[in-house]
Amino acid sequence: MKINSFLILIIFFIIFLCKVQAWEEKDFEIFDAHDAITRLKGPDATFYNVLQVEPNASVDVLNKAYRKISLSLHPDKTTDKKDRELYTQINLIINILRDKNARKRYDYFLKVGVPKWRGTGYFFSRYKPSIRFAVIAIVSGICIMQILLSWTNYHTKKYRIN
């Protein structure tokens, strides 16, 4: 009986963790579009500055900006391969920004940083301390603990004597 309930608990946590850590399909669409835009327009490019609008722009303003840009980049108007690819990405961008939930997700990723593709999936770039920093931090922590324990030991012995 205990084994069954323990097994059910383990399975529940595994399913819960898988659900919590997974990216949604819309997130992958946002990441792919962001990667393509940064490849075409540079590392500081966002969906908003590609469309030349403010981040708090309404859907009507987004549609006007999309029409204006799409006229110059439409495949019938240009033969440049880069412009055609940019036109395709702008179509994806406008669909993401028109969707209220997807736009909220994009704004969140814009604030905390868009994950980068690392071979098998999208991962956030995190600070990785050097080995020198880690050793210095560990030695400093040990020294501080030793000083605190010595100080506590001193005051305990002093209290016992009195």
Order of alpha helices (4+ residues) and beta strands (2+ residues): alpha-alpha-alpha-alpha-alpha-alpha-beta-beta-alpha
